[in-house]
Amino acid sequence: MSNSICIKCGNPACRVYKPDLDVTGIGMCSEHQDEITLDLMIASFDDNGWQKFEKKYIKNERTNSKG
């Protein structure tokens, strides 16, 4: 976990959510741990939850390159 970073802010992660051993995981720092954990829980119960999670946390390559 030493090289994991928070999916929201990029700071070093204090926790990583790994749904199975083949997945790198979703890193979270202590500041954003509760928010990300709640969003992951919502994603698992809401039909559109994962799409909402991706929109909030996964950066679009096109958006990043416009900087």
All heavy atoms as TSV, in Angstrom:
chain	resi	resn	atom	element	x	y	z
A	1	MET	N	N	0.819	-1.188	0.000
A	1	MET	CA	C	0.000	0.000	0.000
A	1	MET	C	C	0.862	1.250	0.000
A	1	MET	O	O	0.362	2.341	-0.168
A	1	MET	CB	C	-0.925	-0.014	1.213
A	1	MET	CG	C	-1.873	1.168	1.208
A	1	MET	SD	S	-3.179	1.121	2.439
A	1	MET	CE	C	-2.279	1.326	3.934
A	2	SER	N	N	2.151	1.149	0.146
A	2	SER	CA	C	3.020	2.315	0.245
A	2	SER	C	C	2.958	3.217	-0.980
A	2	SER	O	O	3.210	4.398	-0.883
A	2	SER	CB	C	4.458	1.879	0.496
A	2	SER	OG	O	4.888	1.074	-0.572
A	3	ASN	N	N	2.611	2.681	-2.153
A	3	ASN	CA	C	2.544	3.509	-3.350
A	3	ASN	C	C	1.114	3.849	-3.757
A	3	ASN	O	O	0.904	4.407	-4.824
A	3	ASN	CB	C	3.281	2.849	-4.514
A	3	ASN	CG	C	2.703	1.497	-4.862
A	3	ASN	OD1	O	1.838	0.994	-4.181
A	3	ASN	ND2	N	3.192	0.909	-5.934
A	4	SER	N	N	0.128	3.544	-2.937
A	4	SER	CA	C	-1.264	3.851	-3.248
A	4	SER	C	C	-1.546	5.315	-2.940
A	4	SER	O	O	-1.012	5.880	-1.989
A	4	SER	CB	C	-2.208	2.984	-2.416
A	4	SER	OG	O	-2.050	1.636	-2.766
A	5	ILE	N	N	-2.404	5.901	-3.787
A	5	ILE	CA	C	-2.782	7.296	-3.572
A	5	ILE	C	C	-4.300	7.408	-3.487
A	5	ILE	O	O	-5.034	6.557	-3.984
A	5	ILE	CB	C	-2.250	8.207	-4.693
A	5	ILE	CG1	C	-2.796	7.791	-6.051
A	5	ILE	CG2	C	-0.736	8.251	-4.712
A	5	ILE	CD1	C	-2.548	8.799	-7.148
A	6	CYS	N	N	-4.745	8.477	-2.851
A	6	CYS	CA	C	-6.173	8.753	-2.710
A	6	CYS	C	C	-6.758	9.070	-4.084
A	6	CYS	O	O	-6.212	9.885	-4.836
A	6	CYS	CB	C	-6.383	9.926	-1.757
A	6	CYS	SG	S	-8.123	10.400	-1.566
A	7	ILE	N	N	-7.874	8.438	-4.411
A	7	ILE	CA	C	-8.516	8.641	-5.705
A	7	ILE	C	C	-9.073	10.060	-5.842
A	7	ILE	O	O	-9.241	10.568	-6.934
A	7	ILE	CB	C	-9.633	7.589	-5.920
A	7	ILE	CG1	C	-10.085	7.573	-7.369
A	7	ILE	CG2	C	-10.791	7.815	-4.973
A	7	ILE	CD1	C	-11.008	6.426	-7.711
A	8	LYS	N	N	-9.328	10.734	-4.725
A	8	LYS	CA	C	-9.921	12.070	-4.779
A	8	LYS	C	C	-8.877	13.185	-4.826
A	8	LYS	O	O	-8.998	14.108	-5.611
A	8	LYS	CB	C	-10.853	12.286	-3.592
A	8	LYS	CG	C	-11.544	13.631	-3.631
A	8	LYS	CD	C	-12.709	13.730	-2.730
A	8	LYS	CE	C	-13.385	15.092	-2.955
A	8	LYS	NZ	N	-14.603	15.188	-2.191
A	9	CYS	N	N	-7.842	13.096	-3.992
A	9	CYS	CA	C	-6.915	14.227	-3.881
A	9	CYS	C	C	-5.482	13.914	-4.294
A	9	CYS	O	O	-4.682	14.813	-4.469
A	9	CYS	CB	C	-6.923	14.779	-2.458
A	9	CYS	SG	S	-6.239	13.654	-1.231
A	10	GLY	N	N	-5.133	12.625	-4.418
A	10	GLY	CA	C	-3.784	12.256	-4.825
A	10	GLY	C	C	-2.783	12.154	-3.685
A	10	GLY	O	O	-1.620	11.836	-3.914
A	11	ASN	N	N	-3.213	12.395	-2.459
A	11	ASN	CA	C	-2.327	12.234	-1.302
A	11	ASN	C	C	-2.104	10.746	-1.025
A	11	ASN	O	O	-2.874	9.910	-1.493
A	11	ASN	CB	C	-2.933	12.907	-0.072
A	11	ASN	CG	C	-2.875	14.414	-0.154
A	11	ASN	OD1	O	-2.019	14.981	-0.821
A	11	ASN	ND2	N	-3.797	15.079	0.511
A	12	PRO	N	N	-1.078	10.411	-0.250
A	12	PRO	CA	C	-0.853	8.998	0.089
A	12	PRO	C	C	-2.092	8.385	0.749
A	12	PRO	O	O	-2.746	9.023	1.582
A	12	PRO	CB	C	0.313	9.042	1.067
A	12	PRO	CG	C	1.033	10.315	0.733
A	12	PRO	CD	C	-0.040	11.275	0.307
A	13	ALA	N	N	-2.415	7.179	0.355
A	13	ALA	CA	C	-3.596	6.493	0.885
A	13	ALA	C	C	-3.278	5.820	2.210
A	13	ALA	O	O	-2.211	5.240	2.381
A	13	ALA	CB	C	-4.090	5.465	-0.113
A	14	CYS	N	N	-4.224	5.897	3.126
A	14	CYS	CA	C	-4.089	5.178	4.393
A	14	CYS	C	C	-4.894	3.884	4.346
A	14	CYS	O	O	-4.759	3.032	5.208
A	14	CYS	CB	C	-4.541	6.047	5.557
A	14	CYS	SG	S	-6.295	6.418	5.566
A	15	ARG	N	N	-5.736	3.758	3.318
A	15	ARG	CA	C	-6.584	2.573	3.172
A	15	ARG	C	C	-6.833	2.332	1.689
A	15	ARG	O	O	-6.920	3.263	0.902
A	15	ARG	CB	C	-7.904	2.811	3.887
A	15	ARG	CG	C	-8.817	1.643	3.875
A	15	ARG	CD	C	-9.988	1.843	4.817
A	15	ARG	NE	N	-10.831	0.667	4.738
A	15	ARG	CZ	C	-12.139	0.693	4.784
A	15	ARG	NH1	N	-12.766	1.825	4.941
A	15	ARG	NH2	N	-12.821	-0.410	4.696
A	16	VAL	N	N	-6.964	1.069	1.314
A	16	VAL	CA	C	-7.265	0.707	-0.065
A	16	VAL	C	C	-8.421	-0.283	-0.070
A	16	VAL	O	O	-8.397	-1.281	0.633
A	16	VAL	CB	C	-6.035	0.075	-0.766
A	16	VAL	CG1	C	-6.378	-0.361	-2.174
A	16	VAL	CG2	C	-4.872	1.048	-0.786
A	17	TYR	N	N	-9.450	0.033	-0.850
A	17	TYR	CA	C	-10.576	-0.872	-1.038
A	17	TYR	C	C	-10.256	-1.778	-2.212
A	17	TYR	O	O	-10.014	-1.308	-3.322
A	17	TYR	CB	C	-11.861	-0.076	-1.305
A	17	TYR	CG	C	-13.017	-0.941	-1.740
A	17	TYR	CD1	C	-13.674	-1.748	-0.821
A	17	TYR	CD2	C	-13.439	-0.956	-3.054
A	17	TYR	CE1	C	-14.732	-2.557	-1.208
A	17	TYR	CE2	C	-14.499	-1.762	-3.461
A	17	TYR	CZ	C	-15.142	-2.550	-2.534
A	17	TYR	OH	O	-16.178	-3.355	-2.928
A	18	LYS	N	N	-10.241	-3.097	-1.962
A	18	LYS	CA	C	-9.949	-4.080	-3.011
A	18	LYS	C	C	-11.071	-5.116	-3.015
A	18	LYS	O	O	-11.107	-5.963	-2.147
A	18	LYS	CB	C	-8.615	-4.765	-2.736
A	18	LYS	CG	C	-7.414	-3.845	-2.870
A	18	LYS	CD	C	-6.133	-4.569	-2.596
A	18	LYS	CE	C	-5.897	-5.488	-3.751
A	18	LYS	NZ	N	-4.542	-5.875	-3.994
A	19	PRO	N	N	-11.955	-5.045	-4.020
A	19	PRO	CA	C	-13.052	-6.008	-4.065
A	19	PRO	C	C	-12.589	-7.446	-4.302
A	19	PRO	O	O	-13.262	-8.366	-3.891
A	19	PRO	CB	C	-13.927	-5.508	-5.219
A	19	PRO	CG	C	-13.086	-4.567	-5.989
A	19	PRO	CD	C	-12.016	-4.064	-5.085
A	20	ASP	N	N	-11.453	-7.628	-4.948
A	20	ASP	CA	C	-10.857	-8.962	-5.069
A	20	ASP	C	C	-9.358	-8.820	-5.328
A	20	ASP	O	O	-8.860	-7.723	-5.536
A	20	ASP	CB	C	-11.555	-9.820	-6.147
A	20	ASP	CG	C	-11.369	-9.304	-7.556
A	20	ASP	OD1	O	-10.217	-8.994	-7.938
A	20	ASP	OD2	O	-12.357	-9.217	-8.285
A	21	LEU	N	N	-8.653	-9.921	-5.310
A	21	LEU	CA	C	-7.192	-9.885	-5.387
A	21	LEU	C	C	-6.655	-9.460	-6.746
A	21	LEU	O	O	-5.498	-9.077	-6.858
A	21	LEU	CB	C	-6.625	-11.255	-5.011
A	21	LEU	CG	C	-6.901	-11.694	-3.575
A	21	LEU	CD1	C	-6.378	-13.106	-3.350
A	21	LEU	CD2	C	-6.281	-10.730	-2.586
A	22	ASP	N	N	-7.481	-9.524	-7.787
A	22	ASP	CA	C	-7.032	-9.144	-9.127
A	22	ASP	C	C	-7.177	-7.652	-9.415
A	22	ASP	O	O	-6.825	-7.194	-10.495
A	22	ASP	CB	C	-7.810	-9.927	-10.184
A	22	ASP	CG	C	-7.497	-11.408	-10.130
A	22	ASP	OD1	O	-6.364	-11.757	-9.734
A	22	ASP	OD2	O	-8.365	-12.211	-10.478
A	23	VAL	N	N	-7.692	-6.898	-8.469
A	23	VAL	CA	C	-7.938	-5.470	-8.660
A	23	VAL	C	C	-6.908	-4.680	-7.873
A	23	VAL	O	O	-6.599	-5.001	-6.729
A	23	VAL	CB	C	-9.363	-5.106	-8.192
A	23	VAL	CG1	C	-9.617	-3.627	-8.286
A	23	VAL	CG2	C	-10.392	-5.879	-8.993
A	24	THR	N	N	-6.354	-3.638	-8.488
A	24	THR	CA	C	-5.367	-2.795	-7.817
A	24	THR	C	C	-5.945	-2.158	-6.571
A	24	THR	O	O	-5.293	-2.060	-5.560
A	24	THR	CB	C	-4.870	-1.694	-8.776
A	24	THR	OG1	O	-4.344	-2.324	-9.925
A	24	THR	CG2	C	-3.819	-0.841	-8.126
A	25	GLY	N	N	-7.166	-1.708	-6.639
A	25	GLY	CA	C	-7.842	-1.132	-5.494
A	25	GLY	C	C	-8.075	0.356	-5.646
A	25	GLY	O	O	-7.539	1.012	-6.533
A	26	ILE	N	N	-8.909	0.880	-4.763
A	26	ILE	CA	C	-9.239	2.297	-4.742
A	26	ILE	C	C	-8.653	2.870	-3.459
A	26	ILE	O	O	-9.085	2.536	-2.358
A	26	ILE	CB	C	-10.764	2.498	-4.788
A	26	ILE	CG1	C	-11.309	1.932	-6.099
A	26	ILE	CG2	C	-11.127	3.964	-4.626
A	26	ILE	CD1	C	-12.818	1.873	-6.171
A	27	GLY	N	N	-7.646	3.728	-3.614
A	27	GLY	CA	C	-6.978	4.317	-2.466
A	27	GLY	C	C	-7.764	5.480	-1.888
A	27	GLY	O	O	-8.465	6.196	-2.603
A	28	MET	N	N	-7.652	5.649	-0.580
A	28	MET	CA	C	-8.312	6.764	0.092
A	28	MET	C	C	-7.468	7.243	1.264
A	28	MET	O	O	-6.909	6.442	2.000
A	28	MET	CB	C	-9.722	6.388	0.524
A	28	MET	CG	C	-9.855	5.111	1.313
A	28	MET	SD	S	-11.552	4.546	1.468
A	28	MET	CE	C	-11.634	3.343	0.153
A	29	CYS	N	N	-7.336	8.562	1.382
A	29	CYS	CA	C	-6.597	9.142	2.503
A	29	CYS	C	C	-7.540	9.252	3.700
A	29	CYS	O	O	-8.753	9.060	3.575
A	29	CYS	CB	C	-6.045	10.515	2.120
A	29	CYS	SG	S	-7.308	11.769	1.842
A	30	SER	N	N	-7.005	9.574	4.859
A	30	SER	CA	C	-7.838	9.658	6.065
A	30	SER	C	C	-8.883	10.761	5.952
A	30	SER	O	O	-9.983	10.632	6.469
A	30	SER	CB	C	-6.966	9.857	7.301
A	30	SER	OG	O	-6.179	11.019	7.160
A	31	GLU	N	N	-8.578	11.838	5.233
A	31	GLU	CA	C	-9.522	12.947	5.085
A	31	GLU	C	C	-10.744	12.558	4.253
A	31	GLU	O	O	-11.866	12.977	4.539
A	31	GLU	CB	C	-8.830	14.140	4.426
A	31	GLU	CG	C	-9.732	15.339	4.229
A	31	GLU	CD	C	-9.035	16.506	3.564
A	31	GLU	OE1	O	-7.791	16.473	3.399
A	31	GLU	OE2	O	-9.734	17.457	3.186
A	32	HIS	N	N	-10.556	11.731	3.233
A	32	HIS	CA	C	-11.648	11.389	2.322
A	32	HIS	C	C	-12.181	9.968	2.502
A	32	HIS	O	O	-13.067	9.542	1.767
A	32	HIS	CB	C	-11.185	11.586	0.874
A	32	HIS	CG	C	-10.820	12.996	0.578
A	32	HIS	ND1	N	-9.538	13.373	0.246
A	32	HIS	CD2	C	-11.566	14.126	0.598
A	32	HIS	CE1	C	-9.515	14.684	0.068
A	32	HIS	NE2	N	-10.730	15.160	0.275
A	33	GLN	N	N	-11.678	9.250	3.467
A	33	GLN	CA	C	-12.053	7.850	3.673
A	33	GLN	C	C	-13.558	7.668	3.869
A	33	GLN	O	O	-14.163	6.819	3.211
A	33	GLN	CB	C	-11.298	7.277	4.873
A	33	GLN	CG	C	-11.627	5.837	5.158
A	33	GLN	CD	C	-10.804	5.288	6.305
A	33	GLN	OE1	O	-9.804	5.869	6.697
A	33	GLN	NE2	N	-11.225	4.183	6.847
A	34	ASP	N	N	-14.182	8.452	4.720
A	34	ASP	CA	C	-15.616	8.290	4.981
A	34	ASP	C	C	-16.448	8.593	3.739
A	34	ASP	O	O	-17.386	7.870	3.419
A	34	ASP	CB	C	-16.068	9.190	6.134
A	34	ASP	CG	C	-15.517	8.750	7.474
A	34	ASP	OD1	O	-15.103	7.580	7.604
A	34	ASP	OD2	O	-15.502	9.581	8.399
A	35	GLU	N	N	-16.102	9.658	3.024
A	35	GLU	CA	C	-16.842	10.047	1.821
A	35	GLU	C	C	-16.737	8.976	0.739
A	35	GLU	O	O	-17.750	8.585	0.139
A	35	GLU	CB	C	-16.299	11.375	1.296
A	35	GLU	CG	C	-16.936	11.826	0.008
A	35	GLU	CD	C	-16.311	13.095	-0.542
A	35	GLU	OE1	O	-15.387	13.661	0.078
A	35	GLU	OE2	O	-16.743	13.510	-1.633
A	36	ILE	N	N	-15.536	8.481	0.492
A	36	ILE	CA	C	-15.336	7.479	-0.558
A	36	ILE	C	C	-15.999	6.164	-0.175
A	36	ILE	O	O	-16.631	5.513	-1.012
A	36	ILE	CB	C	-13.828	7.290	-0.849
A	36	ILE	CG1	C	-13.248	8.588	-1.423
A	36	ILE	CG2	C	-13.602	6.121	-1.810
A	36	ILE	CD1	C	-11.738	8.618	-1.502
A	37	THR	N	N	-15.910	5.771	1.086
A	37	THR	CA	C	-16.545	4.542	1.559
A	37	THR	C	C	-18.058	4.616	1.361
A	37	THR	O	O	-18.681	3.659	0.891
A	37	THR	CB	C	-16.206	4.282	3.035
A	37	THR	OG1	O	-14.788	4.177	3.174
A	37	THR	CG2	C	-16.852	3.012	3.539
A	38	LEU	N	N	-18.648	5.757	1.704
A	38	LEU	CA	C	-20.086	5.941	1.514
A	38	LEU	C	C	-20.449	5.875	0.032
A	38	LEU	O	O	-21.424	5.217	-0.352
A	38	LEU	CB	C	-20.534	7.272	2.111
A	38	LEU	CG	C	-22.017	7.609	1.959
A	38	LEU	CD1	C	-22.895	6.570	2.640
A	38	LEU	CD2	C	-22.293	8.995	2.514
A	39	ASP	N	N	-19.661	6.531	-0.814
A	39	ASP	CA	C	-19.930	6.501	-2.252
A	39	ASP	C	C	-19.804	5.081	-2.812
A	39	ASP	O	O	-20.567	4.693	-3.703
A	39	ASP	CB	C	-18.999	7.459	-3.000
A	39	ASP	CG	C	-19.372	8.915	-2.777
A	39	ASP	OD1	O	-20.539	9.185	-2.421
A	39	ASP	OD2	O	-18.502	9.782	-2.974
A	40	LEU	N	N	-18.866	4.295	-2.320
A	40	LEU	CA	C	-18.735	2.901	-2.752
A	40	LEU	C	C	-19.949	2.085	-2.327
A	40	LEU	O	O	-20.434	1.235	-3.078
A	40	LEU	CB	C	-17.457	2.274	-2.190
A	40	LEU	CG	C	-16.161	2.704	-2.859
A	40	LEU	CD1	C	-14.966	2.281	-2.016
A	40	LEU	CD2	C	-16.064	2.142	-4.267
A	41	MET	N	N	-20.465	2.349	-1.117
A	41	MET	CA	C	-21.648	1.644	-0.636
A	41	MET	C	C	-22.859	2.006	-1.504
A	41	MET	O	O	-23.623	1.132	-1.920
A	41	MET	CB	C	-21.943	1.990	0.817
A	41	MET	CG	C	-23.066	1.159	1.402
A	41	MET	SD	S	-23.535	1.569	3.097
A	41	MET	CE	C	-21.996	1.827	3.904
A	42	ILE	N	N	-23.009	3.288	-1.809
A	42	ILE	CA	C	-24.109	3.729	-2.668
A	42	ILE	C	C	-23.985	3.080	-4.046
A	42	ILE	O	O	-24.975	2.629	-4.617
A	42	ILE	CB	C	-24.124	5.265	-2.774
A	42	ILE	CG1	C	-24.533	5.873	-1.433
A	42	ILE	CG2	C	-25.055	5.731	-3.895
A	42	ILE	CD1	C	-24.330	7.368	-1.339
A	43	ALA	N	N	-22.767	3.023	-4.567
A	43	ALA	CA	C	-22.540	2.432	-5.890
A	43	ALA	C	C	-22.982	0.977	-5.941
A	43	ALA	O	O	-23.446	0.500	-6.984
A	43	ALA	CB	C	-21.071	2.556	-6.272
A	44	SER	N	N	-22.864	0.269	-4.841
A	44	SER	CA	C	-23.221	-1.140	-4.846
A	44	SER	C	C	-24.733	-1.375	-4.761
A	44	SER	O	O	-25.209	-2.444	-5.122
A	44	SER	CB	C	-22.504	-1.882	-3.719
A	44	SER	OG	O	-22.970	-1.446	-2.469
A	45	PHE	N	N	-25.499	-0.380	-4.308
A	45	PHE	CA	C	-26.946	-0.555	-4.156
A	45	PHE	C	C	-27.766	0.235	-5.174
A	45	PHE	O	O	-28.924	-0.071	-5.396
A	45	PHE	CB	C	-27.387	-0.148	-2.744
A	45	PHE	CG	C	-26.935	-1.125	-1.704
A	45	PHE	CD1	C	-25.842	-0.843	-0.909
A	45	PHE	CD2	C	-27.580	-2.336	-1.527
A	45	PHE	CE1	C	-25.406	-1.743	0.055
A	45	PHE	CE2	C	-27.156	-3.245	-0.568
A	45	PHE	CZ	C	-26.066	-2.946	0.222
A	46	ASP	N	N	-27.200	1.247	-5.780
A	46	ASP	CA	C	-27.897	2.091	-6.747
A	46	ASP	C	C	-27.631	1.560	-8.153
A	46	ASP	O	O	-26.497	1.267	-8.503
A	46	ASP	CB	C	-27.382	3.531	-6.615
A	46	ASP	CG	C	-28.076	4.524	-7.521
A	46	ASP	OD1	O	-28.836	4.106	-8.418
A	46	ASP	OD2	O	-27.845	5.730	-7.340
A	47	ASP	N	N	-28.683	1.453	-8.951
A	47	ASP	CA	C	-28.521	0.938	-10.315
A	47	ASP	C	C	-27.540	1.766	-11.141
A	47	ASP	O	O	-26.827	1.240	-11.980
A	47	ASP	CB	C	-29.871	0.889	-11.041
A	47	ASP	CG	C	-30.784	-0.187	-10.481
A	47	ASP	OD1	O	-30.272	-1.129	-9.843
A	47	ASP	OD2	O	-32.010	-0.080	-10.678
A	48	ASN	N	N	-27.481	3.060	-10.906
A	48	ASN	CA	C	-26.559	3.943	-11.623
A	48	ASN	C	C	-25.393	4.370	-10.742
A	48	ASN	O	O	-24.690	5.322	-11.064
A	48	ASN	CB	C	-27.294	5.190	-12.128
A	48	ASN	CG	C	-28.381	4.838	-13.113
A	48	ASN	OD1	O	-28.162	4.032	-14.007
A	48	ASN	ND2	N	-29.552	5.417	-12.940
A	49	GLY	N	N	-25.198	3.664	-9.651
A	49	GLY	CA	C	-24.200	4.058	-8.666
A	49	GLY	C	C	-22.775	4.087	-9.175
A	49	GLY	O	O	-22.018	5.006	-8.886
A	50	TRP	N	N	-22.391	3.066	-9.939
A	50	TRP	CA	C	-21.001	3.023	-10.410
A	50	TRP	C	C	-20.730	4.140	-11.411
A	50	TRP	O	O	-19.670	4.738	-11.407
A	50	TRP	CB	C	-20.654	1.659	-10.997
A	50	TRP	CG	C	-19.209	1.568	-11.317
A	50	TRP	CD1	C	-18.657	1.452	-12.543
A	50	TRP	CD2	C	-18.108	1.630	-10.402
A	50	TRP	NE1	N	-17.280	1.425	-12.447
A	50	TRP	CE2	C	-16.921	1.534	-11.138
A	50	TRP	CE3	C	-18.010	1.756	-9.012
A	50	TRP	CZ2	C	-15.658	1.562	-10.561
A	50	TRP	CZ3	C	-16.754	1.782	-8.433
A	50	TRP	CH2	C	-15.598	1.690	-9.193
A	51	GLN	N	N	-21.727	4.452	-12.255
A	51	GLN	CA	C	-21.559	5.553	-13.196
A	51	GLN	C	C	-21.389	6.875	-12.451
A	51	GLN	O	O	-20.570	7.707	-12.834
A	51	GLN	CB	C	-22.758	5.650	-14.166
A	51	GLN	CG	C	-22.821	4.545	-15.182
A	51	GLN	CD	C	-23.435	3.254	-14.629
A	51	GLN	OE1	O	-23.996	3.224	-13.533
A	51	GLN	NE2	N	-23.322	2.178	-15.385
A	52	LYS	N	N	-22.148	7.053	-11.371
A	52	LYS	CA	C	-22.018	8.268	-10.553
A	52	LYS	C	C	-20.638	8.322	-9.888
A	52	LYS	O	O	-20.016	9.370	-9.821
A	52	LYS	CB	C	-23.114	8.315	-9.491
A	52	LYS	CG	C	-24.498	8.515	-10.058
A	52	LYS	CD	C	-25.549	8.428	-8.972
A	52	LYS	CE	C	-26.947	8.473	-9.540
A	52	LYS	NZ	N	-27.968	8.271	-8.496
A	53	PHE	N	N	-20.171	7.161	-9.409
A	53	PHE	CA	C	-18.856	7.091	-8.777
A	53	PHE	C	C	-17.764	7.466	-9.777
A	53	PHE	O	O	-16.874	8.260	-9.481
A	53	PHE	CB	C	-18.611	5.688	-8.215
A	53	PHE	CG	C	-17.343	5.561	-7.432
A	53	PHE	CD1	C	-17.338	5.809	-6.073
A	53	PHE	CD2	C	-16.148	5.193	-8.042
A	53	PHE	CE1	C	-16.163	5.704	-5.340
A	53	PHE	CE2	C	-14.982	5.082	-7.319
A	53	PHE	CZ	C	-14.993	5.341	-5.964
A	54	GLU	N	N	-17.832	6.881	-10.972
A	54	GLU	CA	C	-16.836	7.184	-12.009
A	54	GLU	C	C	-16.856	8.666	-12.384
A	54	GLU	O	O	-15.809	9.281	-12.542
A	54	GLU	CB	C	-17.100	6.344	-13.261
A	54	GLU	CG	C	-16.747	4.900	-13.099
A	54	GLU	CD	C	-17.050	4.089	-14.343
A	54	GLU	OE1	O	-18.061	4.375	-15.026
A	54	GLU	OE2	O	-16.270	3.174	-14.623
A	55	LYS	N	N	-18.023	9.234	-12.522
A	55	LYS	CA	C	-18.140	10.645	-12.894
A	55	LYS	C	C	-17.509	11.539	-11.826
A	55	LYS	O	O	-16.865	12.537	-12.136
A	55	LYS	CB	C	-19.612	11.012	-13.083
A	55	LYS	CG	C	-19.833	12.414	-13.579
A	55	LYS	CD	C	-21.292	12.675	-13.851
A	55	LYS	CE	C	-21.484	14.089	-14.368
A	55	LYS	NZ	N	-22.891	14.381	-14.614
A	56	LYS	N	N	-17.666	11.156	-10.563
A	56	LYS	CA	C	-17.138	11.969	-9.464
A	56	LYS	C	C	-15.629	11.800	-9.284
A	56	LYS	O	O	-14.925	12.764	-9.009
A	56	LYS	CB	C	-17.857	11.595	-8.169
A	56	LYS	CG	C	-17.441	12.414	-6.971
A	56	LYS	CD	C	-18.294	12.111	-5.766
A	56	LYS	CE	C	-17.893	12.965	-4.585
A	56	LYS	NZ	N	-18.744	12.696	-3.416
A	57	TYR	N	N	-15.120	10.578	-9.436
A	57	TYR	CA	C	-13.731	10.302	-9.061
A	57	TYR	C	C	-12.780	10.003	-10.219
A	57	TYR	O	O	-11.581	10.226	-10.091
A	57	TYR	CB	C	-13.672	9.133	-8.078
A	57	TYR	CG	C	-14.306	9.456	-6.757
A	57	TYR	CD1	C	-15.530	8.916	-6.397
A	57	TYR	CD2	C	-13.688	10.315	-5.862
A	57	TYR	CE1	C	-16.114	9.208	-5.184
A	57	TYR	CE2	C	-14.269	10.613	-4.647
A	57	TYR	CZ	C	-15.485	10.059	-4.310
A	57	TYR	OH	O	-16.064	10.359	-3.108
A	58	ILE	N	N	-13.273	9.451	-11.303
A	58	ILE	CA	C	-12.389	9.066	-12.392
A	58	ILE	C	C	-12.249	10.250	-13.338
A	58	ILE	O	O	-13.218	10.724	-13.916
A	58	ILE	CB	C	-12.933	7.838	-13.158
A	58	ILE	CG1	C	-13.225	6.682	-12.210
A	58	ILE	CG2	C	-11.943	7.427	-14.255
A	58	ILE	CD1	C	-12.043	6.168	-11.421
A	59	LYS	N	N	-11.025	10.696	-13.501
A	59	LYS	CA	C	-10.754	11.862	-14.345
A	59	LYS	C	C	-10.796	11.469	-15.809
A	59	LYS	O	O	-10.198	10.486	-16.216
A	59	LYS	CB	C	-9.384	12.475	-14.023
A	59	LYS	CG	C	-9.211	12.827	-12.561
A	59	LYS	CD	C	-10.144	13.939	-12.164
A	59	LYS	CE	C	-9.854	14.384	-10.756
A	59	LYS	NZ	N	-10.910	14.210	-9.832
A	60	ASN	N	N	-11.442	12.265	-16.618
A	60	ASN	CA	C	-11.529	12.055	-18.051
A	60	ASN	C	C	-10.221	12.504	-18.681
A	60	ASN	O	O	-9.760	13.599	-18.439
A	60	ASN	CB	C	-12.713	12.853	-18.601
A	60	ASN	CG	C	-12.961	12.590	-20.062
A	60	ASN	OD1	O	-12.036	12.322	-20.824
A	60	ASN	ND2	N	-14.209	12.681	-20.457
A	61	GLU	N	N	-9.628	11.686	-19.509
A	61	GLU	CA	C	-8.350	12.009	-20.149
A	61	GLU	C	C	-8.442	13.298	-20.972
A	61	GLU	O	O	-7.536	14.095	-20.987
A	61	GLU	CB	C	-7.891	10.846	-21.044
A	61	GLU	CG	C	-7.463	9.627	-20.278
A	61	GLU	CD	C	-6.294	9.885	-19.360
A	61	GLU	OE1	O	-5.369	10.616	-19.765
A	61	GLU	OE2	O	-6.301	9.385	-18.232
A	62	ARG	N	N	-9.563	13.504	-21.663
A	62	ARG	CA	C	-9.741	14.704	-22.452
A	62	ARG	C	C	-9.713	15.943	-21.560
A	62	ARG	O	O	-9.114	16.944	-21.900
A	62	ARG	CB	C	-11.072	14.646	-23.201
A	62	ARG	CG	C	-10.915	14.721	-24.679
A	62	ARG	CD	C	-12.229	14.631	-25.399
A	62	ARG	NE	N	-12.919	13.390	-25.028
A	62	ARG	CZ	C	-14.218	13.315	-24.839
A	62	ARG	NH1	N	-14.995	14.337	-24.987
A	62	ARG	NH2	N	-14.764	12.162	-24.517
A	63	THR	N	N	-10.365	15.883	-20.414
A	63	THR	CA	C	-10.411	16.999	-19.481
A	63	THR	C	C	-9.016	17.299	-18.945
A	63	THR	O	O	-8.599	18.453	-18.867
A	63	THR	CB	C	-11.347	16.679	-18.294
A	63	THR	OG1	O	-12.635	16.367	-18.827
A	63	THR	CG2	C	-11.462	17.848	-17.363
A	64	ASN	N	N	-8.263	16.258	-18.595
A	64	ASN	CA	C	-6.928	16.445	-18.041
A	64	ASN	C	C	-5.962	17.049	-19.051
A	64	ASN	O	O	-5.075	17.801	-18.706
A	64	ASN	CB	C	-6.360	15.115	-17.534
A	64	ASN	CG	C	-7.057	14.657	-16.270
A	64	ASN	OD1	O	-7.711	15.447	-15.606
A	64	ASN	ND2	N	-6.910	13.399	-15.952
A	65	SER	N	N	-6.114	16.732	-20.333
A	65	SER	CA	C	-5.155	17.206	-21.329
A	65	SER	C	C	-5.419	18.640	-21.781
A	65	SER	O	O	-4.595	19.238	-22.416
A	65	SER	CB	C	-5.160	16.270	-22.537
A	65	SER	OG	O	-6.430	16.287	-23.170
A	66	LYS	N	N	-6.570	19.191	-21.426
A	66	LYS	CA	C	-6.892	20.557	-21.832
A	66	LYS	C	C	-6.190	21.599	-20.977
A	66	LYS	O	O	-6.045	22.733	-21.374
A	66	LYS	CB	C	-8.393	20.800	-21.801
A	66	LYS	CG	C	-9.125	20.128	-22.934
A	66	LYS	CD	C	-10.578	20.494	-22.907
A	66	LYS	CE	C	-11.301	19.831	-24.052
A	66	LYS	NZ	N	-12.727	20.147	-24.042
A	67	GLY	N	N	-5.797	21.227	-19.720
A	67	GLY	CA	C	-5.135	22.060	-18.740
A	67	GLY	C	C	-4.614	23.294	-19.199
A	67	GLY	O	O	-4.388	24.313	-19.242
